[in-house]
């Protein structure tokens, strides 16, 4: 695959998928992050390992669960449905670089 065919970056649906993508790209001779930036999603425990150093998006799963339990309607149909939008945080590590020109 030539550099002109590569996107600037790929956002994987989770860190595990990002790791699989990085492995496949590496086998294909693609240099991360010089040729392509890779970003995962969930900030799993493996993303911060030195040999992986994955840029990822973190969401506070514990806080999300606590809020869901607090807002749960369960047997109380009189409670109105509530929508919450948790604030994600980009954790920049070694798998992203500046966009290619």
CNS distance restraints for C-alpha pairs under 8 A (distance, minus, plus):
assign (resid   1 and name CA) (resid   5 and name CA) 6.48 0.50 0.50
assign (resid   1 and name CA) (resid   6 and name CA) 7.37 0.50 0.50
assign (resid   2 and name CA) (resid   6 and name CA) 6.93 0.50 0.50
assign (resid   3 and name CA) (resid  35 and name CA) 6.97 0.50 0.50
assign (resid   6 and name CA) (resid  35 and name CA) 7.81 0.50 0.50
assign (resid   6 and name CA) (resid  36 and name CA) 7.14 0.50 0.50
assign (resid   7 and name CA) (resid  36 and name CA) 6.91 0.50 0.50
assign (resid   8 and name CA) (resid  35 and name CA) 7.58 0.50 0.50
assign (resid   8 and name CA) (resid  36 and name CA) 5.49 0.50 0.50
assign (resid   8 and name CA) (resid  37 and name CA) 6.41 0.50 0.50
assign (resid   8 and name CA) (resid  99 and name CA) 5.93 0.50 0.50
assign (resid   8 and name CA) (resid 100 and name CA) 6.60 0.50 0.50
assign (resid   9 and name CA) (resid  36 and name CA) 5.40 0.50 0.50
assign (resid   9 and name CA) (resid  37 and name CA) 4.41 0.50 0.50
assign (resid   9 and name CA) (resid  38 and name CA) 5.71 0.50 0.50
assign (resid   9 and name CA) (resid  39 and name CA) 7.60 0.50 0.50
assign (resid   9 and name CA) (resid  96 and name CA) 7.89 0.50 0.50
assign (resid  10 and name CA) (resid  36 and name CA) 7.60 0.50 0.50
assign (resid  10 and name CA) (resid  37 and name CA) 6.34 0.50 0.50
assign (resid  10 and name CA) (resid  38 and name CA) 5.05 0.50 0.50
assign (resid  10 and name CA) (resid  39 and name CA) 6.21 0.50 0.50
assign (resid  11 and name CA) (resid  18 and name CA) 7.60 0.50 0.50
assign (resid  11 and name CA) (resid  38 and name CA) 6.15 0.50 0.50
assign (resid  11 and name CA) (resid  39 and name CA) 4.76 0.50 0.50
assign (resid  11 and name CA) (resid  40 and name CA) 5.88 0.50 0.50
assign (resid  11 and name CA) (resid  41 and name CA) 7.58 0.50 0.50
assign (resid  12 and name CA) (resid  17 and name CA) 5.88 0.50 0.50
assign (resid  12 and name CA) (resid  18 and name CA) 5.17 0.50 0.50
assign (resid  12 and name CA) (resid  38 and name CA) 7.51 0.50 0.50
assign (resid  12 and name CA) (resid  39 and name CA) 6.15 0.50 0.50
assign (resid  12 and name CA) (resid  40 and name CA) 4.98 0.50 0.50
assign (resid  12 and name CA) (resid  41 and name CA) 6.50 0.50 0.50
assign (resid  13 and name CA) (resid  17 and name CA) 6.59 0.50 0.50
assign (resid  13 and name CA) (resid  18 and name CA) 7.61 0.50 0.50
assign (resid  13 and name CA) (resid  40 and name CA) 6.55 0.50 0.50
assign (resid  13 and name CA) (resid  41 and name CA) 5.81 0.50 0.50
assign (resid  14 and name CA) (resid  18 and name CA) 6.41 0.50 0.50
assign (resid  14 and name CA) (resid  40 and name CA) 5.06 0.50 0.50
assign (resid  14 and name CA) (resid  41 and name CA) 4.16 0.50 0.50
assign (resid  14 and name CA) (resid  42 and name CA) 5.83 0.50 0.50
assign (resid  15 and name CA) (resid  19 and name CA) 6.20 0.50 0.50
assign (resid  15 and name CA) (resid  39 and name CA) 7.72 0.50 0.50
assign (resid  15 and name CA) (resid  40 and name CA) 4.26 0.50 0.50
assign (resid  15 and name CA) (resid  41 and name CA) 5.27 0.50 0.50
assign (resid  15 and name CA) (resid  42 and name CA) 6.24 0.50 0.50
assign (resid  15 and name CA) (resid  43 and name CA) 6.69 0.50 0.50
assign (resid  15 and name CA) (resid  44 and name CA) 6.45 0.50 0.50
assign (resid  15 and name CA) (resid  47 and name CA) 6.71 0.50 0.50
assign (resid  15 and name CA) (resid  54 and name CA) 7.86 0.50 0.50
assign (resid  15 and name CA) (resid  56 and name CA) 7.09 0.50 0.50
assign (resid  16 and name CA) (resid  20 and name CA) 6.44 0.50 0.50
assign (resid  16 and name CA) (resid  40 and name CA) 7.60 0.50 0.50
assign (resid  17 and name CA) (resid  21 and name CA) 6.13 0.50 0.50
assign (resid  17 and name CA) (resid  40 and name CA) 7.38 0.50 0.50
assign (resid  18 and name CA) (resid  22 and name CA) 6.08 0.50 0.50
assign (resid  18 and name CA) (resid  38 and name CA) 6.71 0.50 0.50
assign (resid  18 and name CA) (resid  39 and name CA) 6.61 0.50 0.50
assign (resid  18 and name CA) (resid  40 and name CA) 5.19 0.50 0.50
assign (resid  19 and name CA) (resid  23 and name CA) 6.19 0.50 0.50
assign (resid  20 and name CA) (resid  24 and name CA) 6.23 0.50 0.50
assign (resid  21 and name CA) (resid  25 and name CA) 6.02 0.50 0.50
assign (resid  22 and name CA) (resid  26 and name CA) 5.93 0.50 0.50
assign (resid  22 and name CA) (resid  32 and name CA) 7.58 0.50 0.50
assign (resid  22 and name CA) (resid  38 and name CA) 7.35 0.50 0.50
assign (resid  23 and name CA) (resid  27 and name CA) 6.27 0.50 0.50
assign (resid  24 and name CA) (resid  28 and name CA) 6.38 0.50 0.50
assign (resid  25 and name CA) (resid  29 and name CA) 6.40 0.50 0.50
assign (resid  25 and name CA) (resid  30 and name CA) 5.20 0.50 0.50
assign (resid  25 and name CA) (resid  31 and name CA) 7.68 0.50 0.50
assign (resid  26 and name CA) (resid  30 and name CA) 5.29 0.50 0.50
assign (resid  26 and name CA) (resid  31 and name CA) 6.61 0.50 0.50
assign (resid  26 and name CA) (resid  32 and name CA) 7.74 0.50 0.50
assign (resid  30 and name CA) (resid  35 and name CA) 6.40 0.50 0.50
assign (resid  30 and name CA) (resid  36 and name CA) 7.40 0.50 0.50
assign (resid  31 and name CA) (resid  35 and name CA) 5.29 0.50 0.50
assign (resid  31 and name CA) (resid  36 and name CA) 6.83 0.50 0.50
assign (resid  32 and name CA) (resid  36 and name CA) 5.33 0.50 0.50
assign (resid  32 and name CA) (resid  37 and name CA) 5.98 0.50 0.50
assign (resid  32 and name CA) (resid  38 and name CA) 7.29 0.50 0.50
assign (resid  32 and name CA) (resid  95 and name CA) 5.98 0.50 0.50
assign (resid  32 and name CA) (resid  96 and name CA) 7.38 0.50 0.50
assign (resid  33 and name CA) (resid  37 and name CA) 4.67 0.50 0.50
assign (resid  33 and name CA) (resid  38 and name CA) 7.16 0.50 0.50
assign (resid  33 and name CA) (resid  94 and name CA) 7.34 0.50 0.50
assign (resid  33 and name CA) (resid  95 and name CA) 5.07 0.50 0.50
assign (resid  33 and name CA) (resid  96 and name CA) 5.04 0.50 0.50
assign (resid  33 and name CA) (resid  97 and name CA) 5.37 0.50 0.50
assign (resid  34 and name CA) (resid  97 and name CA) 6.54 0.50 0.50
assign (resid  35 and name CA) (resid 100 and name CA) 7.59 0.50 0.50
assign (resid  36 and name CA) (resid  96 and name CA) 7.51 0.50 0.50
assign (resid  36 and name CA) (resid  97 and name CA) 7.88 0.50 0.50
assign (resid  37 and name CA) (resid  95 and name CA) 5.64 0.50 0.50
assign (resid  37 and name CA) (resid  96 and name CA) 4.29 0.50 0.50
assign (resid  37 and name CA) (resid  97 and name CA) 6.05 0.50 0.50
assign (resid  38 and name CA) (resid  54 and name CA) 7.58 0.50 0.50
assign (resid  38 and name CA) (resid  55 and name CA) 7.04 0.50 0.50
assign (resid  38 and name CA) (resid  95 and name CA) 5.52 0.50 0.50
assign (resid  38 and name CA) (resid  96 and name CA) 6.01 0.50 0.50
assign (resid  39 and name CA) (resid  54 and name CA) 6.73 0.50 0.50
assign (resid  39 and name CA) (resid  55 and name CA) 5.05 0.50 0.50
assign (resid  39 and name CA) (resid  56 and name CA) 5.06 0.50 0.50
assign (resid  39 and name CA) (resid  57 and name CA) 7.50 0.50 0.50
assign (resid  39 and name CA) (resid  95 and name CA) 6.97 0.50 0.50
assign (resid  39 and name CA) (resid  96 and name CA) 7.16 0.50 0.50
assign (resid  40 and name CA) (resid  54 and name CA) 6.94 0.50 0.50
assign (resid  40 and name CA) (resid  55 and name CA) 6.33 0.50 0.50
assign (resid  40 and name CA) (resid  56 and name CA) 4.36 0.50 0.50
assign (resid  40 and name CA) (resid  57 and name CA) 6.38 0.50 0.50
assign (resid  41 and name CA) (resid  56 and name CA) 5.10 0.50 0.50
assign (resid  41 and name CA) (resid  57 and name CA) 4.64 0.50 0.50
assign (resid  41 and name CA) (resid  58 and name CA) 6.54 0.50 0.50
assign (resid  42 and name CA) (resid  56 and name CA) 6.65 0.50 0.50
assign (resid  42 and name CA) (resid  57 and name CA) 5.66 0.50 0.50
assign (resid  42 and name CA) (resid  58 and name CA) 4.97 0.50 0.50
assign (resid  42 and name CA) (resid  59 and name CA) 6.26 0.50 0.50
assign (resid  43 and name CA) (resid  47 and name CA) 5.98 0.50 0.50
assign (resid  43 and name CA) (resid  48 and name CA) 7.80 0.50 0.50
assign (resid  43 and name CA) (resid  56 and name CA) 5.55 0.50 0.50
assign (resid  43 and name CA) (resid  57 and name CA) 6.05 0.50 0.50
assign (resid  43 and name CA) (resid  58 and name CA) 5.02 0.50 0.50
assign (resid  43 and name CA) (resid  59 and name CA) 7.73 0.50 0.50
assign (resid  43 and name CA) (resid  91 and name CA) 7.88 0.50 0.50
assign (resid  44 and name CA) (resid  48 and name CA) 7.81 0.50 0.50
assign (resid  45 and name CA) (resid  49 and name CA) 7.58 0.50 0.50
assign (resid  46 and name CA) (resid  52 and name CA) 7.38 0.50 0.50
assign (resid  47 and name CA) (resid  52 and name CA) 6.14 0.50 0.50
assign (resid  47 and name CA) (resid  53 and name CA) 5.78 0.50 0.50
assign (resid  47 and name CA) (resid  54 and name CA) 4.86 0.50 0.50
assign (resid  47 and name CA) (resid  55 and name CA) 7.39 0.50 0.50
assign (resid  47 and name CA) (resid  56 and name CA) 7.41 0.50 0.50
assign (resid  48 and name CA) (resid  52 and name CA) 6.74 0.50 0.50
assign (resid  48 and name CA) (resid  53 and name CA) 5.13 0.50 0.50
assign (resid  48 and name CA) (resid  54 and name CA) 6.38 0.50 0.50
assign (resid  49 and name CA) (resid  53 and name CA) 5.71 0.50 0.50
assign (resid  52 and name CA) (resid  94 and name CA) 7.98 0.50 0.50
assign (resid  53 and name CA) (resid  93 and name CA) 5.55 0.50 0.50
assign (resid  53 and name CA) (resid  94 and name CA) 5.17 0.50 0.50
assign (resid  53 and name CA) (resid  95 and name CA) 6.60 0.50 0.50
assign (resid  54 and name CA) (resid  92 and name CA) 7.73 0.50 0.50
assign (resid  54 and name CA) (resid  93 and name CA) 5.59 0.50 0.50
assign (resid  54 and name CA) (resid  94 and name CA) 5.97 0.50 0.50
assign (resid  54 and name CA) (resid  95 and name CA) 5.34 0.50 0.50
assign (resid  55 and name CA) (resid  90 and name CA) 7.57 0.50 0.50
assign (resid  55 and name CA) (resid  91 and name CA) 5.67 0.50 0.50
assign (resid  55 and name CA) (resid  92 and name CA) 4.66 0.50 0.50
assign (resid  55 and name CA) (resid  93 and name CA) 4.46 0.50 0.50
assign (resid  55 and name CA) (resid  94 and name CA) 6.29 0.50 0.50
assign (resid  55 and name CA) (resid  95 and name CA) 5.57 0.50 0.50
assign (resid  55 and name CA) (resid  96 and name CA) 6.47 0.50 0.50
assign (resid  56 and name CA) (resid  90 and name CA) 6.05 0.50 0.50
assign (resid  56 and name CA) (resid  91 and name CA) 5.34 0.50 0.50
assign (resid  56 and name CA) (resid  92 and name CA) 6.67 0.50 0.50
assign (resid  56 and name CA) (resid  93 and name CA) 7.73 0.50 0.50
assign (resid  57 and name CA) (resid  88 and name CA) 6.40 0.50 0.50
assign (resid  57 and name CA) (resid  89 and name CA) 5.54 0.50 0.50
assign (resid  57 and name CA) (resid  90 and name CA) 4.53 0.50 0.50
assign (resid  57 and name CA) (resid  91 and name CA) 5.87 0.50 0.50
assign (resid  58 and name CA) (resid  88 and name CA) 5.64 0.50 0.50
assign (resid  58 and name CA) (resid  89 and name CA) 5.12 0.50 0.50
assign (resid  58 and name CA) (resid  90 and name CA) 6.30 0.50 0.50
assign (resid  58 and name CA) (resid  91 and name CA) 6.83 0.50 0.50
assign (resid  59 and name CA) (resid  86 and name CA) 7.19 0.50 0.50
assign (resid  59 and name CA) (resid  87 and name CA) 6.96 0.50 0.50
assign (resid  59 and name CA) (resid  88 and name CA) 4.92 0.50 0.50
assign (resid  59 and name CA) (resid  89 and name CA) 6.57 0.50 0.50
assign (resid  60 and name CA) (resid  64 and name CA) 6.25 0.50 0.50
assign (resid  60 and name CA) (resid  86 and name CA) 7.92 0.50 0.50
assign (resid  60 and name CA) (resid  88 and name CA) 7.79 0.50 0.50
assign (resid  61 and name CA) (resid  65 and name CA) 6.12 0.50 0.50
assign (resid  62 and name CA) (resid  66 and name CA) 6.16 0.50 0.50
assign (resid  63 and name CA) (resid  67 and name CA) 6.13 0.50 0.50
assign (resid  64 and name CA) (resid  68 and name CA) 6.13 0.50 0.50
assign (resid  64 and name CA) (resid  86 and name CA) 7.05 0.50 0.50
assign (resid  65 and name CA) (resid  69 and name CA) 6.18 0.50 0.50
assign (resid  66 and name CA) (resid  70 and name CA) 6.19 0.50 0.50
assign (resid  67 and name CA) (resid  71 and name CA) 6.02 0.50 0.50
assign (resid  68 and name CA) (resid  72 and name CA) 5.79 0.50 0.50
assign (resid  71 and name CA) (resid  82 and name CA) 7.12 0.50 0.50
assign (resid  73 and name CA) (resid  77 and name CA) 6.30 0.50 0.50
assign (resid  73 and name CA) (resid  79 and name CA) 6.00 0.50 0.50
assign (resid  73 and name CA) (resid  80 and name CA) 7.85 0.50 0.50
assign (resid  73 and name CA) (resid  81 and name CA) 7.56 0.50 0.50
assign (resid  92 and name CA) (resid  96 and name CA) 7.29 0.50 0.50
